[in-house]
Structures are given as C-alpha cells and as structure tokens.
Amino acid sequence: MSDFIAIPAITVLCYFGAELFKAFMSKDKYKHIPVLCGAVGLILGIICFLSIPGYIPAENVLVAASIGLVSGWAATGANQTWKQNTQ
C-alpha cells in the first residue's frame, strides 16, 4: 500500500514548489516551471529511494529518478488542468 504513496507525494511537493516559484519570480520566468518541477521530482525520487527503502516502487536509483521526474512533470500538468478548467 505505501508503494504508491510516494508518487502523488512527489507530485504534490513539486506543485507547491511551482506555486512558490510563481510567487517570487516574474512572469517571464514561468517558462522554466516544467523543468524545475521535473528536476525537483527527480531529486525527490532519488532521495526517497536512498533514504526510505521500500517507500518508492523502484528496483534501482535510475527507476526511482524516472518515477520522480515523471511525478514532477505531472505537477505541471495538474496545474494546467486546474488553470484551464477554472478560467
């Protein structure tokens, strides 16, 4: 059961990180948000794999990094989905 908690947790953390980035940066820097979310997700995936064994469903660090990267990019998709459905 806890295997699948890491993926949405990484997505939520990246989403909040993107919101913080938007709060402190100018609009011309917004184009960097997907890259930022992907990079933060990648780092969080590796950290989860190395520090909490069994928390992230990965067999090695490369798979953990990939899961984190995709989870981070999912935060950008969630943001755009919310933005487009509320405007």
Backbone as CSV, one residue per row, in Angstrom:
resi,resn,N_x,N_y,N_z,CA_x,CA_y,CA_z,C_x,C_y,C_z
1,MET,0.817,-1.201,0.000,0.000,0.000,0.000,0.857,1.260,0.000
2,SER,1.905,1.299,0.774,2.733,2.503,0.847,3.570,2.699,-0.405
3,ASP,3.632,1.661,-1.293,4.403,1.799,-2.515,3.899,2.921,-3.406
4,PHE,2.607,3.176,-3.373,2.042,4.150,-4.285,1.833,5.522,-3.663
5,ILE,2.203,5.687,-2.428,2.061,6.988,-1.763,3.150,7.946,-2.219
6,ALA,4.314,7.447,-2.540,5.435,8.301,-2.911,5.158,9.087,-4.181
7,ILE,4.483,8.491,-5.132,4.281,9.144,-6.424,3.405,10.395,-6.288
8,PRO,2.209,10.309,-5.697,1.445,11.552,-5.536,2.092,12.523,-4.546
9,ALA,2.841,12.007,-3.580,3.511,12.907,-2.634,4.543,13.758,-3.361
10,ILE,5.303,13.166,-4.267,6.286,13.916,-5.051,5.576,14.931,-5.933
11,THR,4.464,14.529,-6.540,3.706,15.437,-7.400,3.200,16.648,-6.614
12,VAL,2.657,16.398,-5.441,2.138,17.495,-4.614,3.263,18.431,-4.178
13,LEU,4.392,17.881,-3.762,5.525,18.727,-3.358,6.024,19.579,-4.519
14,CYS,6.088,18.993,-5.704,6.518,19.754,-6.879,5.509,20.830,-7.245
15,TYR,4.223,20.525,-7.099,3.177,21.510,-7.368,3.321,22.712,-6.434
16,PHE,3.500,22.440,-5.145,3.673,23.539,-4.196,4.969,24.299,-4.452
17,GLY,6.011,23.591,-4.861,7.261,24.259,-5.234,7.072,25.188,-6.417
18,ALA,6.283,24.761,-7.395,5.999,25.607,-8.557,5.200,26.839,-8.147
19,GLU,4.263,26.656,-7.237,3.482,27.800,-6.757,4.372,28.799,-6.020
20,LEU,5.301,28.307,-5.228,6.249,29.201,-4.559,7.125,29.932,-5.568
21,PHE,7.574,29.211,-6.578,8.383,29.812,-7.638,7.607,30.945,-8.311
22,LYS,6.323,30.693,-8.600,5.497,31.719,-9.235,5.295,32.924,-8.330
23,ALA,5.258,32.693,-7.030,5.022,33.799,-6.094,6.212,34.749,-6.020
24,PHE,7.413,34.232,-6.274,8.606,35.051,-6.099,9.304,35.434,-7.396
25,MET,8.861,34.920,-8.523,9.508,35.210,-9.800,8.576,35.991,-10.713
26,SER,9.166,36.662,-11.676,8.368,37.409,-12.641,7.773,36.459,-13.682
27,LYS,6.753,36.945,-14.404,6.046,36.103,-15.366,6.942,35.593,-16.482
28,ASP,7.977,36.309,-16.834,8.849,35.849,-17.914,9.659,34.613,-17.516
29,LYS,9.721,34.288,-16.244,10.430,33.098,-15.762,9.521,31.875,-15.665
30,TYR,8.211,32.048,-15.889,7.264,30.945,-15.764,7.562,29.794,-16.716
31,LYS,8.216,30.085,-17.841,8.519,29.030,-18.812,9.473,27.977,-18.242
32,HIS,10.138,28.285,-17.137,11.077,27.353,-16.521,10.404,26.402,-15.520
33,ILE,9.137,26.601,-15.255,8.442,25.796,-14.243,8.427,24.296,-14.579
34,PRO,8.123,23.876,-15.815,8.153,22.428,-16.080,9.523,21.792,-15.839
35,VAL,10.578,22.490,-16.218,11.933,21.974,-15.990,12.222,21.923,-14.494
36,LEU,11.821,22.946,-13.764,12.010,22.982,-12.319,11.262,21.830,-11.650
37,CYS,10.008,21.614,-12.033,9.222,20.525,-11.442,9.848,19.169,-11.753
38,GLY,10.305,18.991,-12.983,10.951,17.732,-13.337,12.228,17.496,-12.556
39,ALA,13.043,18.535,-12.416,14.308,18.404,-11.686,14.074,18.134,-10.203
40,VAL,13.133,18.851,-9.612,12.829,18.637,-8.192,12.262,17.239,-7.986
41,GLY,11.386,16.798,-8.884,10.838,15.448,-8.795,11.916,14.390,-8.913
42,LEU,12.848,14.583,-9.835,13.958,13.649,-9.999,14.770,13.537,-8.710
43,ILE,15.091,14.675,-8.129,15.870,14.690,-6.882,15.096,14.032,-5.745
44,LEU,13.796,14.339,-5.646,12.980,13.728,-4.592,12.857,12.216,-4.778
45,GLY,12.769,11.766,-6.022,12.712,10.329,-6.278,13.967,9.621,-5.808
46,ILE,15.107,10.226,-6.078,16.381,9.643,-5.639,16.487,9.672,-4.116
47,ILE,16.121,10.789,-3.514,16.178,10.902,-2.052,15.272,9.866,-1.391
48,CYS,14.057,9.719,-1.913,13.132,8.711,-1.352,13.713,7.312,-1.468
49,PHE,14.297,6.999,-2.610,14.847,5.665,-2.825,15.997,5.377,-1.871
50,LEU,16.859,6.367,-1.687,18.052,6.150,-0.862,17.785,6.245,0.638
51,SER,16.863,7.105,1.034,16.680,7.328,2.468,15.562,6.501,3.099
52,ILE,14.551,6.132,2.313,13.423,5.374,2.860,13.235,4.125,1.996
53,PRO,13.968,3.073,2.274,13.862,1.857,1.451,12.432,1.321,1.403
54,GLY,11.986,0.980,0.206,10.654,0.431,0.034,9.558,1.474,-0.107
55,TYR,9.861,2.748,0.092,8.837,3.790,0.005,8.455,4.080,-1.435
56,ILE,9.428,4.046,-2.312,9.179,4.295,-3.727,9.300,2.964,-4.475
57,PRO,8.348,2.643,-5.344,8.354,1.338,-6.014,9.381,1.280,-7.146
58,ALA,10.643,1.152,-6.783,11.711,1.124,-7.770,12.739,0.070,-7.391
59,GLU,13.311,-0.545,-8.409,14.335,-1.567,-8.168,15.735,-0.987,-8.077
60,ASN,15.942,0.185,-8.676,17.250,0.828,-8.619,17.088,2.338,-8.667
61,VAL,18.182,3.040,-8.541,18.132,4.502,-8.442,17.696,5.150,-9.764
62,LEU,17.999,4.525,-10.893,17.585,5.085,-12.175,16.063,5.052,-12.327
63,VAL,15.461,3.961,-11.931,13.999,3.859,-11.971,13.378,4.854,-10.987
64,ALA,13.959,4.990,-9.821,13.462,5.960,-8.839,13.552,7.384,-9.380
65,ALA,14.658,7.699,-10.059,14.820,9.021,-10.653,13.772,9.247,-11.737
66,SER,13.504,8.222,-12.534,12.494,8.337,-13.592,11.098,8.546,-13.012
67,ILE,10.772,7.806,-11.976,9.472,7.971,-11.314,9.353,9.390,-10.757
68,GLY,10.407,9.882,-10.138,10.391,11.242,-9.604,10.248,12.288,-10.688
69,LEU,10.960,12.095,-11.797,10.899,13.034,-12.915,9.485,13.120,-13.484
70,VAL,8.882,11.982,-13.744,7.525,11.963,-14.290,6.522,12.516,-13.275
71,SER,6.721,12.225,-12.009,5.837,12.767,-10.972,5.956,14.285,-10.898
72,GLY,7.163,14.789,-11.057,7.364,16.243,-11.070,6.684,16.894,-12.258
73,TRP,6.823,16.295,-13.420,6.162,16.849,-14.607,4.649,16.753,-14.504
74,ALA,4.157,15.760,-13.781,2.711,15.635,-13.565,2.175,16.837,-12.800
75,ALA,3.001,17.437,-11.971,2.582,18.638,-11.234,2.282,19.774,-12.202
76,THR,3.064,19.898,-13.263,2.811,20.926,-14.264,1.498,20.646,-14.983
77,GLY,1.262,19.375,-15.297,0.002,19.001,-15.937,-1.186,19.266,-15.045
78,ALA,-1.051,18.977,-13.768,-2.137,19.241,-12.813,-2.415,20.737,-12.731
79,ASN,-1.357,21.534,-12.732,-1.510,22.983,-12.689,-2.257,23.480,-13.915
80,GLN,-1.885,23.011,-15.093,-2.522,23.462,-16.322,-3.975,22.988,-16.408
81,THR,-4.247,21.785,-15.938,-5.605,21.278,-15.927,-6.496,22.145,-15.056
82,TRP,-6.002,22.467,-13.872,-6.744,23.333,-12.952,-6.940,24.712,-13.554
83,LYS,-5.889,25.262,-14.108,-5.930,26.619,-14.669,-6.914,26.696,-15.832
84,GLN,-6.880,25.728,-16.731,-7.744,25.773,-17.904,-9.199,25.475,-17.575
85,ASN,-9.456,24.715,-16.520,-10.839,24.404,-16.158,-11.479,25.464,-15.271
86,THR,-10.685,26.364,-14.718,-11.257,27.396,-13.850,-11.332,28.760,-14.529
87,GLN,-10.855,28.849,-15.736,-10.909,30.152,-16.440,-11.975,30.161,-17.496
